[in-house]
């Protein structure tokens, strides 16, 4: 099963806004799991994921600064059993 979440061409500002909102949702997900968790290894793993997401979002924003014509985004979520 799959869900075509995003498909299209976006100007740099809209692309950054869209991706940033998605990343922030994922960060909030990990933060909520940290709050309800007492497993130190799981907490450290989630904190590392949050830092990675923040770093990748920052790098994505920097790369978009050089784009004048916009970018194409294709986000497909595949669900496997």
N, C-alpha and C positions, 0 to 999 in steps of 0.2 A: 504494500500500500504506500502511496506517496501523496504529498501535498505540495503543489506548486505555490510557494509562499510569495515569491517576488519574481517578476520577469519583466524587464523593460529597460529603457534608457532614461537616465536621470541627470539633471544638471548637478554639478559638484556639491552645492549646498543641500539640495534635497537628498542626494545619495548619503551624505554624511549624517544628516538628520535621521534618515530612515535606519541606517545601520547603527547609529548611536542609540536610538530607542530600543532596538532589538538587543543590543549588548547590555544595556541597562536593565532590561527585563531579566536577562540571564544572570546578571550580577545579583539582582534582588532575589532571584530564586536561590542562589547559593547562600546569600546572607540569611535568608529565612531558615535554611537547613542548618546553618551554623548555630543560630539562636536556639534551636530545638535539639541540639546534639551535645553529648558529653564525651564523645569519642575523639580524643586528641588527634589521632592520625587522620580521621575524616575531616576534622576542622582544618588542619594544616593543608590537606589536599585541596579543599574548597578555597582556602585563602590563596593558594598558589594559582588556582584557576581564575580567581577574580583578578589577581595581578596580571596574569597573562592576557586576559580579555581587555583590561585597561591599556596595557602596552600595545596590543594589536590595534585597538581603536585609535590610539594616538598616532601610530604609524600610518594607519589608513587615512586619517585626516591630513597628515603631512603629504602623503602621496597625491591626495586630491587637489592640493594647492596648485599642482602643475597641470591639472587637466582643465582645458578650456571648453572643449566640446561636450563634456559630460562623460559618463561611464555607463556601461551596461551591467546590470545586476541580474543574476540568475540564482535564486535560492530555492532549492528543491529539498524537501524533507522526506527521507525514505525511512519507512518503518518496517523493520524485519522481525520475524519471530524466531 
